[in-house]
Amino acid sequence: MKCIILAGGYATRLYPLTENFPKPLLPVKQTTILDRLVDDVSEIENIDEIVVVSNHKFINIFQKWKNQKVCDTLITLLDDGSTENDNRLGAVKDIAFAIRKRDIRDDILVLAGDNLLDFSLKEFVRYFEKKHKTCVMIHRETSFEKLRKTGVAQIDDDFKIIDMQEKPEEPKSEWAVPPFYIYPTETLDTILNCVDNKKCNLDAPGDFIAWFCEKKEVYAWEMQGTRYDVGTLESYNRVR
């Protein structure tokens, strides 16, 4: 299994803090957001490579981080070529970019590089290994307003997703879907085909998984802790 960490965004809502510095490398106590993800992923036995997708504006900062990072798992840093928010590739294109650039022919764990977790991803990977179908994380969200700003899934008794909507005006359940996914090898061509033919909003992985659910079986794993989305200065100060 490969892990793709999406770190190519420009975090404009965090300006001026991130105007010249990447959000995933913002400090949180004695470490960074990205370090927390990488340290956890590196302890998952069957992941043999962590691919961090950056942009051209911040590639040198990520390279400096990589040069200093001590990690038993291979870390590969990719530059997606974008230079500013207006010409960014978008999350789904960055996934396809990493698959092609590294010629990945393996299961992939895809993570947003700007989220903090207070639990390990190991159980999520174990769940995928049992199902061996595309898997997403879910958590209960009782705030109607928050549900309207995220992916929302409907599931059956076996936790198979039967409907998925991204940022719905009228949420149909309380199951929110954060940006953490596992795709088996046999679905990678579907990802590439979607990107090549622009079949969904390529800047939003939630839009993609909603489209994907109509084509393939997708199962949900309930998070065993809390996820913190670092999207604004207020939320960053709170997680610090």
C-alpha positions in Angstrom: 0.0 0.0 0.0 1.1 3.6 -0.8 0.0 6.6 1.2 -0.7 9.9 -0.7 -0.8 13.0 1.4 -2.4 16.0 -0.3 -0.4 19.1 0.6 -0.6 21.2 -2.6 -3.2 23.8 -1.5 -2.6 27.4 -0.7 -4.7 27.8 2.5 -6.0 31.3 1.6 -8.3 31.4 4.6 -5.3 31.3 6.9 -3.6 34.4 5.3 -1.3 36.0 6.2 0.0 33.0 8.2 0.2 30.8 5.1 0.8 33.4 2.4 4.4 32.2 2.2 4.3 29.0 4.2 2.5 25.7 3.7 -0.3 24.9 6.1 0.7 21.2 6.7 4.0 22.4 8.2 2.4 24.8 10.7 3.6 24.0 14.2 1.4 22.4 16.7 3.1 22.1 20.0 6.5 20.4 19.5 5.8 19.1 16.0 3.7 19.9 12.8 0.5 18.8 11.3 2.3 16.9 8.5 4.7 15.2 11.0 1.8 13.9 13.0 0.3 12.2 10.0 3.6 10.9 8.7 4.6 9.5 12.1 1.4 7.6 12.4 1.4 6.3 8.8 5.0 5.1 9.1 3.9 2.7 11.9 1.4 0.9 9.6 3.2 -2.2 8.6 2.1 -2.7 5.0 2.6 0.9 3.8 6.0 1.1 2.1 5.9 4.6 0.7 4.5 8.0 1.7 4.0 10.3 -1.3 3.6 14.0 -0.3 2.1 16.1 -3.1 3.2 19.8 -2.8 3.0 22.7 -5.2 5.9 24.6 -6.8 5.6 27.7 -4.6 6.3 25.7 -1.4 8.4 22.8 -2.8 11.7 24.1 -1.3 10.1 24.4 2.1 8.8 20.8 1.9 12.2 19.6 0.7 13.9 21.2 3.7 11.4 19.4 5.9 12.0 16.1 4.2 15.8 16.5 4.5 15.5 16.8 8.2 12.8 14.2 8.7 13.7 10.9 10.4 11.3 8.2 9.1 11.7 4.5 8.5 9.2 4.6 5.6 10.3 6.0 2.2 9.0 9.6 1.7 8.7 10.8 -1.8 8.0 14.5 -2.4 6.2 15.6 -5.6 5.9 19.1 -7.1 2.5 19.4 -9.0 3.8 22.5 -10.8 1.2 25.0 -9.6 2.4 28.4 -8.4 -0.7 30.1 -6.9 -4.3 29.4 -5.8 -5.7 30.4 -9.2 -3.8 27.8 -11.1 -3.8 25.0 -8.5 -4.5 21.5 -9.8 -7.1 20.5 -7.2 -7.2 17.6 -4.8 -8.4 14.9 -7.3 -6.0 15.9 -10.0 -3.2 15.7 -7.4 -4.2 12.2 -6.6 -4.1 11.3 -10.3 -0.8 13.2 -10.7 0.8 11.1 -7.9 -0.5 7.8 -9.3 1.0 8.6 -12.7 4.2 10.2 -11.5 5.0 7.2 -9.2 3.5 4.6 -11.5 1.5 3.4 -8.6 -0.1 0.0 -9.0 -1.1 -0.7 -5.4 -3.8 0.2 -2.9 -3.7 3.8 -1.9 -4.5 5.6 1.4 -5.3 9.2 0.6 -5.1 11.8 3.4 -5.7 15.5 3.5 -2.4 17.1 4.8 -4.1 19.7 6.9 -6.1 17.6 9.3 -5.1 16.6 12.8 -6.3 13.2 14.3 -6.2 12.1 17.9 -6.3 8.4 16.9 -4.2 6.1 14.7 -5.1 5.2 11.1 -4.1 1.6 11.8 -7.7 0.4 12.4 -8.9 2.2 9.3 -6.4 0.2 7.2 -7.3 -3.0 9.0 -11.0 -2.4 8.2 -10.1 -1.9 4.5 -8.1 -5.1 4.5 -11.2 -7.0 5.7 -13.5 -5.4 3.1 -11.0 -4.9 0.3 -13.3 -2.3 -1.2 -13.0 1.4 -1.3 -13.4 2.8 2.2 -14.0 6.2 3.7 -14.2 7.5 7.3 -17.4 8.7 8.8 -18.3 10.4 12.1 -21.5 11.6 13.6 -22.2 15.3 13.3 -25.2 16.8 14.9 -24.7 20.4 13.7 -26.9 21.0 10.7 -24.7 23.9 9.5 -21.5 21.8 9.7 -23.2 19.0 7.7 -23.9 21.5 5.0 -20.2 22.2 4.7 -19.0 18.6 4.3 -19.7 15.2 2.7 -22.7 13.4 4.1 -23.3 9.7 3.7 -26.2 7.3 4.1 -25.2 3.8 5.0 -26.9 0.4 5.3 -26.6 -2.1 8.2 -23.3 -3.3 6.9 -21.9 0.2 6.7 -22.0 0.2 2.9 -22.7 3.7 1.5 -26.0 3.8 -0.3 -25.9 7.6 -1.0 -23.3 10.3 -0.7 -23.6 14.0 -1.2 -21.0 16.7 -0.9 -22.1 19.9 1.0 -25.9 19.2 0.7 -28.4 21.9 1.3 -30.6 19.3 3.1 -28.4 16.6 4.7 -30.0 13.2 4.7 -28.1 11.8 7.7 -25.7 12.7 10.5 -22.8 10.8 9.0 -20.1 13.3 8.0 -17.3 12.2 5.7 -13.9 13.7 6.3 -11.1 13.7 3.6 -9.6 10.3 4.3 -10.0 7.4 1.8 -8.6 4.1 0.8 -8.8 3.0 -2.8 -7.9 -0.6 -3.9 -5.6 -1.1 -6.9 -8.4 -2.1 -9.2 -10.1 1.3 -8.8 -7.1 3.5 -9.8 -8.2 3.5 -13.5 -11.5 4.8 -12.5 -9.8 7.7 -10.7 -7.7 8.5 -13.8 -10.6 8.2 -16.1 -12.6 10.7 -14.0 -9.8 13.2 -14.1 -9.1 12.8 -17.8 -12.8 13.3 -18.6 -13.5 15.9 -15.9 -16.5 14.0 -14.6 -16.7 15.8 -11.3 -15.3 18.8 -9.4 -11.6 18.0 -9.4 -10.8 20.4 -6.6 -13.0 18.5 -4.1 -12.2 14.9 -3.0 -15.7 14.8 -1.5 -17.3 15.5 -4.9 -15.2 12.8 -6.3 -16.2 10.2 -3.8 -19.9 11.1 -4.2 -19.5 10.5 -7.9 -17.4 7.3 -7.2 -20.1 5.9 -5.0 -22.4 5.7 -8.0 -19.9 3.5 -9.8 -18.3 1.3 -7.2 -19.0 -0.3 -3.8 -17.8 2.0 -1.0 -17.8 1.1 2.7 -17.6 3.4 5.8 -15.5 3.1 8.9 -16.6 5.1 12.0 -13.7 7.1 13.3 -12.4 6.1 16.7 -11.6 9.6 17.9 -11.7 13.2 16.8 -10.5 14.9 13.7 -9.6 18.6 13.7 -9.8 20.5 10.4 -7.3 23.4 10.4 -9.1 25.7 8.0 -9.1 29.1 9.6 -6.9 31.1 12.0 -9.5 30.5 14.7 -9.5 26.7 14.2 -5.6 26.7 14.1 -5.4 28.6 17.4 -7.9 26.2 18.9 -5.9 23.0 17.9 -2.7 24.6 19.1 
